[in-house]
């Protein structure tokens, strides 16, 4: 009897170890109520145990602190826009610590710096970017700086921002550039704007680990722009299409991610409804397209690689499903595994 009990306990422990939490940000204009958590099985790729962990309107982008004790989310309701700070409880529930104004309409992206002391929010509708100090208890102070990219004759659409050491990069979809700011006396000063092609619409981007290359996915002209660091600035060395050669319909690119070993780059196409896979030349940073695969859904706004790199999960907003793929770490290519229902998923976070 004791032996049987030990076997049961062992199997239960093994099963628990295989499951890791997956958090999903959503739009709540359909059947969603906020941020959800799931169990993701790292052996089978299965998603289970849906749970509403924070009731909040339109939490469209979410991000963890490095120790995963705190989560930050942008959201908007019918009147206001916010950046929210949550603590993560032992059972995975989210407890609101505080929320502060985003200082612009349509907040769509949130990111922390490496030391988890600062947070940046991009406001797509307002064209502004807000910077906040993070307190030790995870709470947010009111913004210490608000950057405004708008010009009287040129509307900004700030779509994402990332820190790199003492630098801050911002993708401005409206004005077709990647902005580069440097920190100086606790404020960020503009260093340079790296111009994309007119009408490109830079949306999200990935920075290589050493900061030598930046890969920008352009929503409007369906390309990835490759920027290479030369001395203290960046130069565009390549623009490559994200679409199949035989595709002629409308398309809006969305998300972009490097594999952990930085040998492969992935991007999502809304319209073609695909994930494009590029092989990356680690010597010169250039890209070669090697695969385009269906998302088995509609409108892939965001996708994420599992922490072990063995799976890719794609959030299909309009078809209310998350598609799961096996990742071949040698070739970088994807193979469709299965799909799971999910309420208007727009952001996936491990």
Beta strands, then each sheet from edge to edge (+ up, - down):
strand 1: 19-26
strand 2: 34-41
strand 3: 47-55
strand 4: 61-64
strand 5: 70-76
strand 6: 81-88
strand 7: 94-101
strand 8: 107-112
strand 9: 118-123
strand 10: 128-133
strand 11: 145-148
strand 12: 158-164
strand 13: 167-172
strand 14: 177-184
strand 15: 187-195
strand 16: 202-207
strand 17: 213-218
strand 18: 223-230
strand 19: 233-241
strand 20: 252-258
strand 21: 264-270
strand 22: 274-280
strand 23: 287-294
strand 24: 300-305
strand 25: 311-316
strand 26: 321-327
strand 27: 334-341
strand 28: 345-349
sheet 1: 3+ 2- 1+ 28-
sheet 2: 4+ 5- 6+ 7-
sheet 3: 8+ 9- 10+ 11-
sheet 4: 12+ 13- 14+ 15-
sheet 5: 16+ 17- 18+ 19-
sheet 6: 20+ 21- 22+ 23-
sheet 7: 24+ 25- 26+ 27-
end
